[in-house]
Amino acid sequence: MGVKDLWTVLSPICEKKSLWELEGSSIAIDLSAWICDSQSISSPQINMYLRNLFFRTCYLLLLGVKPVFVLEGDAPELKADAIRKRLKARNPKNKPVKETDVKRACARTRLKGLQKQCVELLSYLGIQCVKATGEAEALCAHLNAEGVVAGVVTQDSDVFLYGAKEVYRNFQLSPHYACDAYRSTVIEEKLGLSRTKLIGFSILAGSDYNDGINNVGRTTILKYLNSIQDNQVFQKFLEWRNGCYFDTVSNAKFMTSDMRLEMSIKAKALKDDDFPYLDVIAEYTSNPQVPTFSYEWSKPNLPAFVSFAVRKLAWEEDYAAKKILPLLGRWQMLNPGHPSDFSVAAILRNGQGKNSSRYKVAWNLHDIETHEEKELVAASYPHLVAAFEGKLKINFGLVQGS
């Protein structure tokens, strides 16, 4: 979820981004977002979260993207109360919620089981994962804020509150090959919502960590936040709890419309004994512990992947091999000198459109054809490039001579 109604608030500045625009960049991926997204799809295919993960990861790697998958850790203690309330709401007989159930939910036992399978699949593709100590989107946001990655893939809107600069969601492959993109600079420029004000919005509207203020809608909250400066947001919340200057103003004619709006929100906020949720503010503004890691794409493990795909995806061996071989071929061209039975048999033609910097090549197994960067092909198969370019010159000369 993230922050209540925040994706709706941000919808006016959403940009459609072609996945081709991610070419050559590093991105942090909140793995749980892809798992949950796939779980909601009704399909006769088994284990859709694994199937979608495979095809999305292959597409990104073949684009030259460096994906950094981040795993969820345990839920922060702050989330326990929210989880307790959700479990109670799901109980039709209104029975007391067992603390063991709350602890189990906070430990994310089921999600971690699914993550474990995803980690196994990714390892066969040559990709290692990074584990967060708490929320995955918090670590993703920090990596983005520090410039380690260019953007973050997640469905959790509170990623902006943790400091993310560029966020992608609603990943789609065929037929659109696009995603929704959001930039913090545009959010602040066009909506007037800085990171501080977004945190303030979450305190008033509600998030994974708090319920928000009753009977205060997002339009009212945004109007109020746009009436104050960044450095006033948390200060105002503290003043409401501890007393503020216009508490002594009794004559309504001395109050501005902004003051009346603030008074109205304040009165409702103070009905909540936990307001202003300083622990929530601390969660969003603290820096997560970042594990030591360096991105590396290792050689895909063809036999292990095929075995996994047969067991977990119910694919035929030939089909599984055909799907991973293009990835293995790309890796080999990026890492020349490794012996392999899988190689480019011929260059078919120059690529067109978005593939204009690539050759269309045919491989020697499974009738596989892919588009590969011309520089990579030239480095690994100079004799094929010389033959192909020589043939083009001859054909061009024949055309001119005619």
RODO-2510 file (C-alpha; in nm, 4 decimals, decimal comma):
residues 402
     n   res          X          Y          Z
     1     m     0,0000     0,0000     0,0000
     2     g     0,2379     0,2704     0,1186
     3     v     0,0595     0,6012     0,1784
     4     k    -0,3177     0,6228     0,1477
     5     d    -0,4333     0,7918    -0,1767
     6     l    -0,0800     0,9006    -0,2683
     7     w    -0,0740     0,7327    -0,6108
     8     t    -0,4006     0,9161    -0,6880
     9     v    -0,2426     1,2447    -0,5801
    10     l     0,0623     1,1786    -0,7978
    11     s    -0,1337     1,0645    -1,1044
    12     p    -0,1242     1,4092    -1,2783
    13     i     0,2550     1,3949    -1,3064
    14     c     0,2789     1,0304    -1,4113
    15     e     0,4780     0,9822    -1,7330
    16     k     0,4656     0,6807    -1,9619
    17     k     0,8188     0,5563    -2,0096
    18     s     0,9340     0,3082    -2,2728
    19     l     1,1420     0,0305    -2,1225
    20     w     1,3947     0,1077    -2,3956
    21     e     1,4713     0,4297    -2,2065
    22     l     1,6134     0,2196    -1,9229
    23     e     1,8824     0,0788    -2,1531
    24     g     2,2255     0,0858    -1,9928
    25     s     2,1029     0,1994    -1,6477
    26     s     2,1015     0,0360    -1,3052
    27     i     1,7680    -0,0012    -1,1272
    28     a     1,6705    -0,1295    -0,7836
    29     i     1,3735    -0,3657    -0,7886
    30     d     1,1525    -0,4253    -0,4865
    31     l     1,1080    -0,7982    -0,5499
    32     s     0,7995    -0,8246    -0,3273
    33     a     0,6204    -0,5764    -0,5550
    34     w     0,6591    -0,8074    -0,8547
    35     i     0,5593    -1,1092    -0,6480
    36     c     0,2409    -0,9448    -0,5157
    37     d     0,1610    -0,7996    -0,8567
    38     s     0,1784    -1,1449    -1,0177
    39     q    -0,0202    -1,3073    -0,7369
    40     s    -0,3198    -1,0924    -0,8270
    41     i    -0,3280    -1,2218    -1,1875
    42     s    -0,5812    -1,4899    -1,2695
    43     s    -0,4109    -1,7345    -1,5062
    44     p    -0,4028    -2,1064    -1,5818
    45     q    -0,0215    -2,0823    -1,5686
    46     i     0,1292    -2,2043    -1,2430
    47     n     0,3561    -1,9858    -1,0289
    48     m     0,3007    -1,6684    -1,2302
    49     y     0,5335    -1,4763    -0,9994
    50     l     0,8227    -1,6951    -1,1221
    51     r     0,7172    -1,6822    -1,4865
    52     n     0,6829    -1,3022    -1,4871
    53     l     1,0079    -1,2623    -1,2966
    54     f     1,1912    -1,4687    -1,5587
    55     f     1,0597    -1,2836    -1,8626
    56     r     1,0963    -0,9375    -1,7072
    57     t     1,4501    -1,0078    -1,5895
    58     c     1,5524    -1,1513    -1,9278
    59     y     1,4113    -0,8494    -2,1067
    60     l     1,6002    -0,6084    -1,8806
    61     l     1,9294    -0,7969    -1,9095
    62     l     1,9007    -0,8104    -2,2882
    63     l     1,8394    -0,4339    -2,2831
    64     g     2,1661    -0,3872    -2,0972
    65     v     1,9925    -0,2895    -1,7722
    66     k     2,1604    -0,3822    -1,4437
    67     p     1,8817    -0,5006    -1,2100
    68     v     1,9498    -0,4936    -0,8341
    69     f     1,6834    -0,7080    -0,6675
    70     v     1,6094    -0,6148    -0,3077
    71     l     1,4461    -0,8616    -0,0682
    72     e     1,2135    -0,7712     0,2186
    73     g     1,3455    -0,8131     0,5710
    74     d     1,1261    -0,8326     0,8803
    75     a     0,8499    -0,5729     0,9047
    76     p     0,9417    -0,2778     1,1306
    77     e     0,7885    -0,2873     1,4789
    78     l     0,5808     0,0136     1,3761
    79     k     0,3880    -0,2113     1,1408
    80     a     0,2727    -0,4492     1,4132
    81     d    -0,0213    -0,2290     1,5189
    82     a    -0,1357    -0,1854     1,1595
    83     i    -0,1084    -0,5604     1,1001
    84     r    -0,3019    -0,6288     1,4203
    85     k    -0,5874    -0,4051     1,3033
    86     r    -0,5959    -0,5680     0,9586
    87     l    -0,6135    -0,9160     1,1095
    88     k    -0,8955    -0,8047     1,3348
    89     a    -1,0873    -0,6555     1,0412
    90     r    -1,0573    -0,9841     0,8495
    91     n    -1,2012    -1,1818     1,1423
    92     p    -1,5786    -1,2143     1,0804
    93     k    -1,6458    -1,3424     1,4332
    94     n    -1,4545    -1,0567     1,5967
    95     k    -1,2354    -1,2940     1,7932
    96     p    -0,9263    -1,1559     1,9687
    97     v    -0,6225    -1,1452     1,7451
    98     k    -0,3493    -1,3850     1,8510
    99     e    -0,0091    -1,2259     1,9011
   100     t     0,1470    -1,5302     1,7367
   101     d    -0,0462    -1,4422     1,4198
   102     v     0,0790    -1,0826     1,4408
   103     k     0,4385    -1,1996     1,4816
   104     r     0,4017    -1,4420     1,1932
   105     a     0,2657    -1,1647     0,9699
   106     c     0,5479    -0,9312     1,0722
   107     a     0,7993    -1,2030     0,9923
   108     r     0,6440    -1,2285     0,6419
   109     t     0,6789    -1,6057     0,6456
   110     r     0,4768    -1,6698     0,3303
   111     l     0,6357    -1,3856     0,1341
   112     k     0,9822    -1,5016     0,2329
   113     g     0,8972    -1,8493     0,1068
   114     l     0,8058    -1,7041    -0,2329
   115     q     1,1137    -1,4815    -0,2258
   116     k     1,3306    -1,7866    -0,1669
   117     q     1,2037    -1,9461    -0,4883
   118     c     1,2631    -1,6200    -0,6765
   119     v     1,6172    -1,5988    -0,5409
   120     e     1,6817    -1,9520    -0,6653
   121     l     1,5511    -1,8659    -1,0119
   122     l     1,7549    -1,5450    -1,0291
   123     s     2,0694    -1,7309    -0,9233
   124     y     2,0326    -1,9564    -1,2288
   125     l     2,0121    -1,6424    -1,4432
   126     g     2,3374    -1,5221    -1,2861
   127     i     2,1786    -1,2545    -1,0653
   128     q     2,2362    -1,2182    -0,6913
   129     c     1,9971    -1,0360    -0,4569
   130     v     2,0423    -0,7858    -0,1753
   131     k     1,8476    -0,8320     0,1483
   132     a     1,7087    -0,5348     0,3386
   133     t     1,7007    -0,5421     0,7175
   134     g     1,3497    -0,3958     0,7052
   135     e     1,1382    -0,2583     0,4220
   136     a     1,2732    -0,3318     0,0741
   137     e     1,1472    -0,0015    -0,0667
   138     a     1,3442     0,1863     0,2016
   139     l     1,6718     0,0300     0,0866
   140     c     1,5748     0,0804    -0,2802
   141     a     1,5055     0,4480    -0,2139
   142     h     1,8360     0,4930    -0,0330
   143     l     2,0291     0,3335    -0,3201
   144     n     1,8523     0,5717    -0,5579
   145     a     1,9121     0,8780    -0,3394
   146     e     2,2824     0,7897    -0,3150
   147     g     2,3098     0,7534    -0,6924
   148     v     2,3904     0,3812    -0,6811
   149     v     2,0898     0,3142    -0,9071
   150     a     1,9072     0,5405    -1,1515
   151     g     1,5572     0,4439    -1,0398
   152     v     1,3385     0,2158    -0,8311
   153     v     1,0755    -0,0375    -0,9356
   154     t     0,8055    -0,0740    -0,6687
   155     q     0,4327    -0,0486    -0,6060
   156     d     0,4743     0,1088    -0,2602
   157     s     0,4142     0,4840    -0,2716
   158     d     0,6041     0,5493     0,0516
   159     v     0,9258     0,4937    -0,1450
   160     f     0,9249     0,8716    -0,2071
   161     l     0,9080     0,9366     0,1680
   162     y     1,2192     0,7234     0,2084
   163     g     1,3968     0,9495    -0,0413
   164     a     1,3599     0,7926    -0,3872
   165     k     1,4237     1,0244    -0,6820
   166     e     1,2780     0,8259    -0,9733
   167     v     1,0206     0,5486    -0,9444
   168     y     0,8751     0,3032    -1,1968
   169     r     0,5595     0,0978    -1,1480
   170     n     0,3064    -0,1028    -1,3504
   171     f     0,5757    -0,2786    -1,5549
   172     q     0,4368    -0,4134    -1,8817
   173     l     0,6061    -0,6241    -2,1461
   174     s     0,4191    -0,7219    -2,4631
   175     p     0,2534    -0,5383    -2,6280
   176     h     0,3406    -0,2012    -2,4707
   177     y     0,6890    -0,2519    -2,3191
   178     a     0,6389     0,0450    -2,0905
   179     c     0,6007     0,1506    -1,7299
   180     d     0,4656     0,4456    -1,5306
   181     a     0,7437     0,6823    -1,4225
   182     y     0,7440     0,9398    -1,1430
   183     r     1,0194     1,1886    -1,0579
   184     s     1,0545     1,3614    -0,7214
   185     t     1,1696     1,6850    -0,8892
   186     v     0,8462     1,6978    -1,0916
   187     i     0,6373     1,6101    -0,7848
   188     e     0,7858     1,9069    -0,6009
   189     e     0,7784     2,1453    -0,8971
   190     k     0,4237     2,0760    -1,0170
   191     l     0,2469     1,9566    -0,7024
   192     g     0,4445     2,1481    -0,4413
   193     l     0,5141     1,8280    -0,2491
   194     s     0,8674     1,7942    -0,1174
   195     r     0,9805     1,4832     0,0688
   196     t     0,8997     1,6568     0,3994
   197     k     0,5480     1,7443     0,2851
   198     l     0,4942     1,3914     0,1570
   199     i     0,5802     1,2636     0,5045
   200     g     0,3395     1,5216     0,6470
   201     f     0,0747     1,3978     0,4048
   202     s     0,1237     1,0409     0,5316
   203     i     0,0814     1,1503     0,8946
   204     l    -0,2513     1,3153     0,8141
   205     a    -0,3815     1,0766     0,5453
   206     g    -0,2509     0,7453     0,6781
   207     s     0,0098     0,4909     0,5746
   208     d     0,1313     0,1409     0,6509
   209     y     0,2264     0,2696     0,9955
   210     n    -0,0696     0,4864     1,0996
   211     d    -0,4394     0,5234     1,0208
   212     g    -0,4425     0,8971     0,9491
   213     i    -0,6838     1,1584     1,0785
   214     n    -1,0531     1,0773     1,0610
   215     n    -1,2739     1,2927     0,8370
   216     v    -0,9873     1,4819     0,6727
   217     g    -0,9685     1,4156     0,2979
   218     r    -0,6674     1,4365     0,0707
   219     t    -0,7865     1,7616    -0,0922
   220     t    -0,8015     1,9333     0,2469
   221     i    -0,4619     1,7948     0,3447
   222     l    -0,3006     1,9146     0,0218
   223     k    -0,4556     2,2592     0,0590
   224     y    -0,3144     2,2873     0,4082
   225     l     0,0336     2,1633     0,3155
   226     n     0,0503     2,4101     0,0263
   227     s    -0,0209     2,6925     0,2724
   228     i     0,2937     2,6303     0,4800
   229     q     0,6671     2,6036     0,4226
   230     d     0,8717     2,2848     0,4381
   231     n     1,0369     2,3736     0,7674
   232     q     0,6975     2,4336     0,9275
   233     v     0,5430     2,0906     0,8653
   234     f     0,6779     1,8943     1,1630
   235     q     0,6974     2,2108     1,3733
   236     k     0,3234     2,2688     1,3263
   237     f     0,2417     1,9118     1,4280
   238     l     0,4404     1,9558     1,7502
   239     e     0,2765     2,2916     1,8174
   240     w    -0,0685     2,1384     1,7815
   241     r     0,0139     1,8854     2,0502
   242     n     0,1985     2,1249     2,2802
   243     g     0,0015     2,4466     2,2193
   244     c     0,0340     2,7108     1,9493
   245     y    -0,0021     3,0848     1,9272
   246     f    -0,3512     3,1070     1,7793
   247     d    -0,4987     2,8907     2,0566
   248     t    -0,5474     3,2200     2,2395
   249     v    -0,7229     3,3879     1,9454
   250     s    -1,0899     3,3916     2,0383
   251     n    -1,2211     3,6499     1,7940
   252     a    -1,2934     3,4797     1,4592
   253     k    -1,2492     3,8031     1,2646
   254     f    -0,8752     3,7962     1,3384
   255     m    -0,8352     3,4516     1,1867
   256     t    -0,7386     3,4030     0,8232
   257     s    -0,8831     3,1273     0,6074
   258     d    -0,5524     2,9387     0,6384
   259     m    -0,5714     2,9611     1,0176
   260     r    -0,9291     2,8328     1,0194
   261     l    -0,8267     2,5417     0,7973
   262     e    -0,5389     2,4614     1,0295
   263     m    -0,7607     2,4852     1,3379
   264     s    -1,0087     2,2441     1,1831
   265     i    -0,7421     1,9827     1,1022
   266     k    -0,5734     2,0334     1,4394
   267     a    -0,8944     1,9676     1,6330
   268     k    -0,9432     1,6352     1,4535
   269     a    -0,5775     1,5387     1,4776
   270     l    -0,5629     1,5810     1,8543
   271     k    -0,8418     1,3266     1,8997
   272     d    -0,5719     1,0707     1,8206
   273     d    -0,3533     1,0270     2,1281
   274     d    -0,0601     0,9063     1,9135
   275     f    -0,0484     1,2158     1,6932
   276     p     0,1933     1,3385     1,5530
   277     y     0,3503     0,9916     1,5184
   278     l     0,7093     1,0950     1,5744
   279     d     0,8185     0,7322     1,5396
   280     v     0,6689     0,7240     1,1896
   281     i     0,8526     1,0436     1,0958
   282     a     1,1731     0,8882     1,2321
   283     e     1,1167     0,5726     1,0222
   284     y     1,0846     0,7707     0,7001
   285     t     1,3783     1,0033     0,7672
   286     s     1,6314     0,7493     0,8967
   287     n     1,8913     0,5905     0,6696
   288     p     1,8636     0,2115     0,6386
   289     q     2,1575    -0,0175     0,6933
   290     v     2,3088    -0,0812     0,3506
   291     p     2,4746    -0,4206     0,3001
   292     t     2,8048    -0,4320     0,1161
   293     f     2,7509    -0,5448    -0,2411
   294     s     2,8714    -0,4874    -0,5942
   295     y     2,6660    -0,5637    -0,9026
   296     e     2,7827    -0,8627    -1,1007
   297     w     2,6125    -1,0667    -1,3704
   298     s     2,7465    -1,4223    -1,3505
   299     k     2,7168    -1,6858    -1,6203
   300     p     2,3607    -1,8255    -1,6437
   301     n     2,3352    -2,1898    -1,5401
   302     l     2,1582    -2,3623    -1,8293
   303     p     2,1123    -2,7147    -1,6804
   304     a     2,0011    -2,5850    -1,3400
   305     f     1,7526    -2,3409    -1,4943
   306     v     1,6011    -2,6050    -1,7214
   307     s     1,5556    -2,8401    -1,4253
   308     f     1,3989    -2,5580    -1,2215
   309     a     1,1642    -2,4572    -1,5048
   310     v     1,0463    -2,8162    -1,5482
   311     r     0,9717    -2,8454    -1,1743
   312     k     0,8323    -2,5021    -1,0964
   313     l     0,6877    -2,3792    -1,4270
   314     a     0,5876    -2,7106    -1,5877
   315     w     0,7834    -2,6172    -1,9020
   316     e     0,9193    -2,8723    -2,1455
   317     e     1,2980    -2,9020    -2,1405
   318     d     1,3386    -2,7809    -2,5006
   319     y     1,1133    -2,4818    -2,4383
   320     a     1,3015    -2,3847    -2,1205
   321     a     1,6387    -2,4137    -2,2959
   322     k     1,5162    -2,2050    -2,5899
   323     k     1,4038    -1,9274    -2,3531
   324     i     1,7305    -1,8969    -2,1594
   325     l     1,9787    -1,9479    -2,4443
   326     p     1,9560    -1,5851    -2,5708
   327     l     2,0559    -1,4740    -2,2218
   328     l     2,3483    -1,7139    -2,2186
   329     g     2,4537    -1,5926    -2,5629
   330     r     2,4501    -1,2279    -2,4511
   331     w     2,6535    -1,3107    -2,1424
   332     q     2,9129    -1,4912    -2,3526
   333     m     2,9543    -1,1917    -2,5821
   334     l     2,9973    -0,9655    -2,2802
   335     n     3,2536    -1,2093    -2,1394
   336     p     3,4525    -1,3374    -2,4407
   337     g     3,6926    -1,6255    -2,4056
   338     h     3,4585    -1,8671    -2,2271
   339     p     3,4229    -2,1952    -2,4194
   340     s     3,0691    -2,2902    -2,5173
   341     d     2,8779    -2,5072    -2,7621
   342     f     2,6308    -2,2196    -2,8110
   343     s     2,7450    -1,9625    -3,0673
   344     v     2,6336    -1,7258    -3,3426
   345     a     2,6056    -1,9146    -3,6713
   346     a     2,5321    -1,6217    -3,9008
   347     i     2,4481    -1,2528    -3,9193
   348     l     2,1150    -1,2219    -4,0943
   349     r     2,0739    -0,8481    -4,1397
   350     n     2,1075    -0,5044    -3,9820
   351     g     1,8498    -0,4252    -3,7168
   352     q     1,5849    -0,1619    -3,7808
   353     g     1,4228     0,1104    -3,5702
   354     k     1,5202     0,0734    -3,2054
   355     n     1,7497    -0,2107    -3,3077
   356     s     1,9388    -0,0046    -3,5641
   357     s     2,2627    -0,0353    -3,3636
   358     r     2,2306    -0,4147    -3,3617
   359     y     2,2615    -0,7111    -3,5923
   360     k     1,9884    -0,9703    -3,6279
   361     v     2,1804    -1,2930    -3,5688
   362     a     2,1024    -1,6647    -3,5873
   363     w     2,2414    -1,9012    -3,3242
   364     n     2,3481    -2,2603    -3,3838
   365     l     2,0903    -2,4223    -3,1517
   366     h     1,7083    -2,4297    -3,1359
   367     d     1,6688    -2,1964    -3,4399
   368     i     1,7127    -1,8969    -3,2091
   369     e     1,7371    -1,5483    -3,3584
   370     t     1,8139    -1,2355    -3,1537
   371     h     1,9284    -0,8755    -3,1923
   372     e     2,2804    -0,8149    -3,0599
   373     e     2,4914    -0,5002    -3,0329
   374     k     2,7179    -0,4682    -3,3363
   375     e     3,0247    -0,3933    -3,1230
   376     l     2,9722    -0,7100    -2,9180
   377     v     2,9253    -0,9244    -3,2278
   378     a     3,2345    -0,7708    -3,3896
   379     a     3,4437    -0,8421    -3,0805
   380     s     3,3324    -1,2066    -3,0533
   381     y     3,2775    -1,2964    -3,4195
   382     p     3,4946    -1,0682    -3,6351
   383     h     3,4998    -1,3200    -3,9222
   384     l     3,1176    -1,3215    -3,9413
   385     v     3,1058    -0,9403    -3,9379
   386     a     3,3721    -0,9178    -4,2105
   387     a     3,1802    -1,1652    -4,4254
   388     f     2,8482    -0,9905    -4,3685
   389     e     2,9778    -0,6375    -4,4299
   390     g     3,1689    -0,7580    -4,7364
   391     k     2,8539    -0,9139    -4,8742
   392     l     2,6651    -0,5870    -4,8154
   393     k     2,9292    -0,3936    -5,0108
   394     i     2,9134    -0,6386    -5,2988
   395     n     2,5342    -0,6217    -5,3088
   396     f     2,5420    -0,2408    -5,2847
   397     g     2,7901    -0,2297    -5,5737
   398     l     2,5707    -0,4562    -5,7844
   399     v     2,2715    -0,2340    -5,7166
   400     q     2,4641     0,0798    -5,8148
   401     g     2,6040    -0,0911    -6,1238
   402     s     2,2624    -0,1910    -6,2426
***
